[in-house]
């Protein structure tokens, strides 16, 4: 089994840092003013999806395997 230090090192090596707040806010602003999220770009701040929020939630439900037609 892995020791605590080995585990910490493994976890640290797998962490991907977030883009800066400024970069994420700019991406969110572009998403909010361009008719929805970039495709196939990654949605960075779902609070700015506006009317596209529910479609995004449905997509996540489908990916997560919990989608049900009653969600439409």
N, CA, C and O of each residue as an XYZ file, in Angstrom:
288
protein
N       0.839     -1.190      0.000
C       0.000      0.000      0.000
C       0.881      1.250      0.000
O       2.037      1.215      0.421
N       0.313      2.339     -0.476
C       1.072      3.585     -0.543
C       1.165      4.247      0.820
O       0.217      4.229      1.605
N       2.320      4.828      1.084
C       2.451      5.594      2.315
C       1.749      6.929      2.128
O       1.378      7.288      1.010
N       1.568      7.656      3.204
C       0.894      8.950      3.140
C       1.631      9.904      2.197
O       0.997     10.585      1.390
N       2.961      9.960      2.289
C       3.746     10.863      1.442
C       3.656     10.460     -0.028
O       3.566     11.325     -0.899
N       3.680      9.174     -0.310
C       3.548      8.704     -1.691
C       2.180      9.089     -2.247
O       2.060      9.502     -3.400
N       1.157      8.949     -1.417
C      -0.200      9.299     -1.826
C      -0.303     10.796     -2.105
O      -0.876     11.201     -3.117
N       0.256     11.627     -1.204
C       0.232     13.077     -1.402
C       0.945     13.455     -2.696
O       0.454     14.290     -3.456
N       2.093     12.847     -2.947
C       2.838     13.124     -4.170
C       2.063     12.736     -5.405
O       2.068     13.460     -6.400
N       1.394     11.596     -5.349
C       0.590     11.128     -6.477
C      -0.557     12.101     -6.755
O      -0.820     12.449     -7.906
N      -1.228     12.530     -5.703
C      -2.349     13.458     -5.856
C      -1.859     14.791     -6.407
O      -2.470     15.346     -7.320
N      -0.765     15.307     -5.860
C      -0.231     16.593     -6.319
C       0.169     16.540     -7.785
O       0.018     17.528     -8.504
N       0.675     15.404     -8.233
C       1.102     15.297     -9.627
C      -0.082     15.229    -10.584
O       0.090     15.442    -11.784
N      -1.279     14.937    -10.082
C      -2.466     14.796    -10.925
C      -3.322     16.057    -10.958
O      -4.244     16.155    -11.768
N      -3.031     17.014    -10.099
C      -3.851     18.224    -10.011
C      -3.533     19.152    -11.182
O      -2.372     19.462    -11.452
N      -4.582     19.586    -11.865
C      -4.439     20.534    -12.966
C      -4.903     21.883    -12.445
O      -6.055     22.021    -12.035
N      -4.026     22.881    -12.455
C      -4.426     24.186    -11.908
C      -5.508     24.841    -12.748
O      -5.548     24.678    -13.967
N      -6.380     25.578    -12.088
C      -7.425     26.327    -12.790
C      -6.805     27.509    -13.516
O      -5.773     28.027    -13.089
N      -7.417     27.938    -14.604
C      -6.982     29.195    -15.215
C      -7.207     30.325    -14.212
O      -7.950     30.156    -13.245
N      -6.585     31.449    -14.432
C      -6.746     32.577    -13.514
C      -8.213     33.005    -13.469
O      -8.982     32.728    -14.389
N      -8.583     33.681    -12.390
C      -9.951     34.184    -12.261
C     -10.275     35.119    -13.426
O     -11.366     35.052    -13.992
N      -9.343     35.977    -13.779
C      -9.563     36.908    -14.887
C      -9.846     36.138    -16.186
O     -10.753     36.496    -16.937
N      -9.075     35.093    -16.441
C      -9.273     34.288    -17.650
C     -10.636     33.589    -17.636
O     -11.318     33.534    -18.659
N     -11.030     33.053    -16.470
C     -12.333     32.384    -16.373
C     -13.483     33.362    -16.523
O     -14.489     33.045    -17.158
N     -13.345     34.562    -15.938
C     -14.405     35.562    -16.051
C     -14.549     36.041    -17.492
O     -15.665     36.267    -17.959
N     -13.429     36.199    -18.201
C     -13.491     36.604    -19.601
C     -14.185     35.532    -20.433
O     -15.012     35.850    -21.287
N     -13.853     34.264    -20.191
C     -14.483     33.157    -20.910
C     -15.989     33.135    -20.605
O     -16.799     32.922    -21.507
N     -16.361     33.352    -19.348
C     -17.773     33.375    -18.966
C     -18.497     34.543    -19.639
O     -19.634     34.397    -20.087
N     -17.827     35.713    -19.709
C     -18.430     36.876    -20.363
C     -18.666     36.577    -21.844
O     -19.725     36.901    -22.383
N     -17.693     35.968    -22.492
C     -17.847     35.608    -23.900
C     -18.988     34.605    -24.087
O     -19.779     34.724    -25.023
N     -19.067     33.620    -23.192
C     -20.152     32.639    -23.269
C     -21.509     33.326    -23.125
O     -22.452     33.014    -23.853
N     -21.599     34.267    -22.176
C     -22.875     34.916    -21.888
C     -23.338     35.819    -23.021
O     -24.538     36.037    -23.183
N     -22.407     36.346    -23.805
C     -22.778     37.308    -24.834
C     -22.699     36.741    -26.247
O     -22.902     37.473    -27.216
N     -22.411     35.456    -26.378
C     -22.239     34.886    -27.715
C     -23.322     33.877    -28.075
O     -23.161     33.110    -29.024
N     -24.416     33.868    -27.333
C     -25.493     32.937    -27.649
C     -25.314     31.584    -27.013
O     -25.960     30.623    -27.431
N     -24.475     31.476    -26.033
C     -24.285     30.206    -25.329
C     -22.829     29.815    -25.231
O     -21.948     30.525    -25.714
N     -22.580     28.671    -24.597
C     -21.208     28.241    -24.396
C     -20.526     27.878    -25.699
O     -21.173     27.444    -26.653
N     -19.222     28.058    -25.732
C     -18.455     27.644    -26.904
C     -18.554     26.141    -27.055
O     -18.558     25.405    -26.068
N     -18.632     25.700    -28.267
C     -18.612     24.269    -28.515
C     -17.454     24.002    -29.437
O     -17.382     24.667    -30.470
N     -16.563     23.117    -29.176
C     -16.563     22.144    -28.101
C     -15.813     22.603    -26.855
O     -15.319     21.767    -26.099
N     -15.716     23.906    -26.624
C     -14.994     24.422    -25.463
C     -15.587     23.974    -24.148
O     -16.727     23.513    -24.088
N     -14.813     24.113    -23.110
C     -15.237     23.705    -21.773
C     -15.955     24.859    -21.093
O     -15.434     25.974    -21.052
N     -17.131     24.610    -20.568
C     -17.855     25.634    -19.820
C     -17.106     25.876    -18.521
O     -16.883     24.939    -17.754
N     -16.722     27.098    -18.266
C     -15.880     27.396    -17.119
C     -16.674     27.933    -15.929
O     -16.346     27.632    -14.781
N     -17.687     28.704    -16.185
C     -18.497     29.264    -15.110
C     -19.961     29.165    -15.513
O     -20.462     30.014    -16.250
N     -20.647     28.136    -15.038
C     -22.015     27.886    -15.486
C     -22.992     28.964    -15.039
O     -24.103     29.024    -15.566
N     -22.625     29.818    -14.089
C     -23.522     30.873    -13.638
C     -23.852     31.848    -14.760
O     -24.852     32.561    -14.674
N     -23.049     31.897    -15.793
C     -23.245     32.848    -16.869
C     -23.854     32.215    -18.124
O     -23.773     32.804    -19.202
N     -24.450     31.050    -18.009
C     -25.019     30.387    -19.176
C     -26.392     30.929    -19.558
O     -26.873     30.680    -20.663
N     -27.012     31.655    -18.667
C     -28.317     32.230    -18.978
C     -29.321     31.160    -19.358
O     -29.499     30.176    -18.639
N     -29.980     31.357    -20.499
C     -31.018     30.434    -20.937
C     -30.462     29.072    -21.346
O     -31.231     28.137    -21.573
N     -29.156     28.947    -21.442
C     -28.530     27.677    -21.817
C     -28.245     26.785    -20.600
O     -27.773     25.659    -20.754
N     -28.531     27.287    -19.399
C     -28.228     26.546    -18.168
C     -28.908     25.176    -18.140
O     -28.266     24.174    -17.827
N     -30.193     25.126    -18.463
C     -30.912     23.850    -18.358
C     -30.379     22.833    -19.356
O     -30.235     21.657    -19.021
N     -30.083     23.272    -20.589
C     -29.511     22.349    -21.576
C     -28.185     21.777    -21.091
O     -27.892     20.599    -21.297
N     -27.399     22.613    -20.452
C     -26.122     22.151    -19.898
C     -26.371     21.112    -18.800
O     -25.686     20.091    -18.739
N     -27.356     21.378    -17.934
C     -27.681     20.423    -16.865
C     -28.157     19.092    -17.442
O     -27.795     18.027    -16.942
N     -28.965     19.158    -18.492
C     -29.427     17.928    -19.146
C     -28.244     17.150    -19.723
O     -28.183     15.926    -19.612
N     -27.320     17.863    -20.330
C     -26.125     17.217    -20.889
C     -25.340     16.511    -19.784
O     -24.895     15.378    -19.968
N     -25.169     17.172    -18.644
C     -24.437     16.568    -17.521
C     -25.188     15.352    -16.970
O     -24.571     14.360    -16.582
N     -26.522     15.436    -16.938
C     -27.320     14.298    -16.468
C     -27.148     13.101    -17.400
O     -27.059     11.959    -16.949
N     -27.104     13.373    -18.705
C     -26.900     12.288    -19.676
C     -25.516     11.669    -19.504
O     -25.371     10.447    -19.501
N     -24.510     12.511    -19.361
C     -23.148     12.012    -19.158
C     -23.056     11.214    -17.874
O     -22.381     10.186    -17.822
N     -23.739     11.687    -16.831
C     -23.710     11.017    -15.540
C     -24.598      9.780    -15.449
O     -24.565      9.058    -14.453
N     -25.395      9.538    -16.498
C     -26.245      8.359    -16.514
C     -27.499      8.462    -15.668
O     -28.094      7.446    -15.308
N     -27.914      9.705    -15.340
C     -29.111      9.878    -14.509
C     -30.239     10.574    -15.269
O     -31.264     10.922    -14.682
N     -30.053     10.772    -16.555
C     -31.050     11.464    -17.364
C     -32.346     10.664    -17.431
O     -32.341      9.435    -17.511
N     -33.447     11.393    -17.397
C     -34.768     10.798    -17.502
C     -35.598     11.750    -18.377
O     -35.492     12.967    -18.225
N     -36.409     11.224    -19.275
C     -37.191     12.080    -20.171
C     -38.094     13.048    -19.440
O     -38.484     14.069    -20.006
N     -38.437     12.755    -18.199
C     -39.282     13.680    -17.436
C     -38.543     14.987    -17.116
O     -39.163     15.956    -16.677
N     -37.230     15.015    -17.332
C     -36.435     16.218    -17.076
C     -36.630     17.262    -18.166
O     -36.291     18.429    -17.970
N     -37.170     16.862    -19.309
C     -37.347     17.801    -20.433
C     -38.392     18.837    -20.129
O     -38.666     19.701    -20.962
